Amino acid sequence: MDTSPRPMLPRALHRPGQRFGLFLVGASFALLGAGMLTQAVTTGFVGVLLYAVILVGGVWVAFRSCVMGVRIDSTGLVERGLGRSKVIPWCASERVTLGALASYSSRVVDADFSLIRSLHTAHVAECPDCA
């Protein structure tokens, strides 16, 4: 008899407006860095280094903005923020605070947290390790 919790369909929670805004900021800095890097021949090593950092930082922000959010599946939560990802297994998620769910609408955030709480409650009811 299998005592593992039943699998659930993966869900993703994210803010499209936040993603788009951060992508535009990252892409702008990447283009700015690339443009300045092409003109950096006259600025010397420090200028090349500075413009390369601006370029890489812009590319990083643009890339991470595309994967930001929270992924929910049968193993737990994966929060993908701008800097790093954090994995929270269902069995260890007593009190969850997720910065990737930040929104200007408290109604939307409350709905997301109520979904996470209901999924966590269903997991605890089925998981022999949590009981």
C-alpha positions in Angstrom: 0.0 0.0 0.0 1.4 3.4 -1.0 1.3 5.9 1.8 2.8 8.8 -0.2 0.5 11.8 -0.8 -1.4 11.8 -4.1 0.2 14.0 -6.8 -1.4 17.3 -7.6 -1.3 19.3 -10.8 1.4 22.0 -10.7 0.2 25.6 -10.4 2.1 28.9 -10.9 1.3 32.1 -9.1 2.8 35.2 -10.5 2.1 38.9 -11.3 2.2 39.6 -15.0 2.5 43.4 -14.5 5.4 42.9 -12.2 7.2 40.5 -14.5 6.7 42.9 -17.5 7.9 45.9 -15.6 11.1 44.2 -14.3 11.7 42.7 -17.8 11.6 46.2 -19.3 14.0 47.6 -16.6 16.4 44.7 -17.1 16.3 44.9 -20.9 16.8 48.7 -20.7 19.9 48.3 -18.6 21.2 45.4 -20.8 20.8 47.6 -23.9 22.4 50.6 -22.2 25.3 48.5 -21.1 25.7 46.9 -24.5 25.6 50.4 -26.2 28.1 51.8 -23.8 30.4 48.8 -24.0 30.7 49.3 -27.8 31.9 52.9 -27.1 34.2 51.8 -24.2 37.3 51.7 -26.3 38.2 55.3 -25.2 37.3 54.8 -21.5 39.9 52.3 -20.6 39.7 49.2 -18.4 37.5 50.6 -15.6 34.9 51.8 -18.2 34.8 48.4 -19.9 34.4 46.7 -16.6 31.6 49.0 -15.4 29.7 48.7 -18.7 30.1 45.0 -18.7 28.6 44.8 -15.1 25.7 47.0 -16.2 25.1 44.7 -19.2 25.3 41.5 -17.2 23.1 42.9 -14.4 20.5 44.0 -16.9 20.5 40.5 -18.6 20.2 38.9 -15.1 17.2 41.1 -14.1 15.5 40.5 -17.5 16.0 36.7 -17.2 14.9 36.4 -13.6 11.8 38.5 -14.2 10.6 35.9 -16.6 10.7 33.1 -14.0 9.6 35.0 -10.9 6.7 33.7 -8.9 5.7 30.7 -6.9 5.3 27.2 -8.3 3.1 24.9 -6.3 3.2 21.1 -6.8 2.9 17.9 -4.8 6.4 18.3 -3.3 5.8 21.8 -2.0 6.4 25.4 -3.0 9.2 26.9 -5.0 9.6 30.6 -4.6 11.5 32.2 -7.5 12.5 35.8 -6.6 14.7 38.2 -8.4 17.9 37.1 -6.6 17.4 33.4 -5.8 15.0 30.5 -5.5 13.8 29.0 -2.3 12.3 25.5 -2.0 9.8 24.9 0.8 8.6 21.3 1.2 4.9 20.9 2.3 6.0 19.1 5.5 8.2 22.1 6.5 5.8 24.9 5.6 4.2 25.7 8.9 4.4 29.5 8.5 5.1 30.6 4.9 6.0 34.2 3.9 6.6 34.5 0.2 8.1 37.8 -1.1 7.4 36.7 -4.7 3.7 37.1 -4.1 4.0 40.8 -3.3 1.2 42.7 -4.9 -0.5 46.0 -4.5 -3.8 44.3 -4.1 -4.2 42.7 -0.6 -7.2 40.8 -1.9 -5.1 39.0 -4.5 -2.4 38.1 -2.0 -5.0 36.9 0.5 -6.5 34.7 -2.2 -3.1 33.2 -3.0 -2.3 32.6 0.6 -5.7 31.0 1.2 -5.0 28.7 -1.7 -1.6 27.7 -0.3 -3.1 27.2 3.2 -5.9 24.9 1.8 -3.3 22.9 -0.2 -1.1 22.6 2.8 -4.1 21.4 4.9 -4.9 18.8 2.3 -1.3 17.6 2.3 -1.1 17.4 6.1 -4.3 15.3 6.1 -2.9 12.8 3.6 0.8 12.7 4.5 1.9 10.1 7.1 5.1 12.1 7.9 3.1 15.2 8.9 0.4 13.6 11.0 
